[in-house]
Amino acid sequence: MKKIVLSSFIGFSVCLTLGAVDQLPVKQQDVSPKQLESQNRQIVKLAAAEESKNLPIKIDKYTTIVDIKAQDTTMIYTFEINSGAKSDEAIIKEDHSRMEKAVTQGICRSSKRFMDAQITKIYRYISAVSKRKLFEFKVNQAVCSKLNKSY
């Protein structure tokens, strides 16, 4: 997986996130933390349902998004990686940290509205062959704030 994989994925993520969120009505009013959490659960549920309609979607030569789920105020994206002859261990060893950095930066840039609303995104990567979980990245407002401070 090269830079093309990451740029394709990040572009896909931006399109999904902006498309779903921009369709939702925005209300300006004072709400309690409990009401806000309930609203965020609804946003996550609606966004996951909307983004799931056309799955699976091939992102690039190696990656296919196969599932998007809502869990409380977290959206969980599952991607299958088909790396041909490359073993699961090799993918974990060679691609994990590079992808984590690029994916996290992409999510923090493209999903600012989600992060500001205390919505978390989990990007889970599994092997297309073995179905084994290779790695996952949990991104929330705290992760993005820490990332922004490191620049």
N, C-alpha and C positions, 0 to 999 in steps of 0.2 A: 504494500500500500504506500503510495507516494503522496506528494502534496496534492495531486489531483483529487484523491479520495477525500481529503479533508476539506478542500475548497468546495467540492460538490456537495458534501454533507452539510457544511456550514450554510451554503446557499439554500439548500433544501430546508434546513431548520428555520432560516429567516423567513422563507416564503410561508411555511406552515404556521409559524408563530404569529407573524404579522397578519396573515389572512384571517386566522381564527379570532385573534384578540380584537382586531379592528372592527369586526362585525358585531361585537358585543356592545350593548348600550352602556354609557358611562353616566353615573348619577353623582352629583355633588351634594352631599349631605353628611351630617354627623352620624356616625354609627358606632355602636359599642364594639369592643374587640370580638365578642361572641357573634355579633351580626356580620362583622367583617370576615371572620373565619367561615361562617356559613355561606356567605357570598362567594368567597374564594373557592370553596368546595364545588359550588355550582359552576363557576367559571372553568375550573379544571375538568369537571365532568363534561361540560358542553364542548370545550376545546378538544378533549380526547375523542369524543364521539365524532366531531367534525373532521378531525385530522385522520381518523381511522377509516373513513369511508372508502378510500381507494387503495387500501393495503392489500397485498404487499406492493411496495414501490422500490424498484431497483434504483439505487442512488448512483452507483458507478459499477465498474467492472468487478469489484470485490464485495460490495456492501448492499444489502437490501434491508429496508425497514419492514418489519413483519408484524409489529404490534405496538399500539399506544393505549395505555390504560390510565385511568384516574384512580388514585388512592388517597382519600382525604384531600389535602392541599398539595399533592405531589402528582406530577405527570411522569409516567414511566414509559420510556421509548425503548423498544427492543430491536436491535439490529443483528442480522446474521452476517458473518464475515465468511466469504468463500475464498480461501487463499490458495486453492489448488494443492500443491505438494507440501506447502509450509505447515508444520505441525502446530497444534494448539500451544505447546510449550514455547515454540519459537515466536509465535504471535505475541504471547504474554510477555516474553522477555524483550523482544525487539520493538514492539509497537505501543505497549501500554503507556509509558511516560510521555512519549512524543504525542500520542493521540490525546492523552488527558490534558496536556497543556493547550493544544490547539482547540479541542472541543470545548473546554472550559472557557477559554477566551471568546470563542464564537457565541456560546450561550449567554455569557455576560453582556456581550454587545447586542445580540439580537433579541434577547428576552428581558430587557430592562423592566418593562411593565410588570412582567411576572415576578421578577426578583423584588421589585419595590412593593408588590402586593403580598410578599411573604409566601410565594408559591415556589416550590422546589421542583427541579427537573432531575430525573435520573436517566442516564443513558447507559443501557445495558447491552453488552456485545456478547453474542454467542457464536459458537462455531456452526457453520451451515452443515457440516458433516457429522460431528459428534453431538451437537446440541449442547455441548458443555459451555458453561458461562466462562468467558475469557477474562472479562473485567467490566467494571461499571464505574461511572462517574456521577457523583451527587453534587449538584450545583444549586446553591441558594444565595440569598443576599449576603450572608457572612463570607462565603467563598469569593463572591465577586468584589466585596469591599476589600478583602485581603489582597486580592489580585490587583485591584486598582492602586492600592498603597505601594505595591512593589514596583510600580512604573515610575 
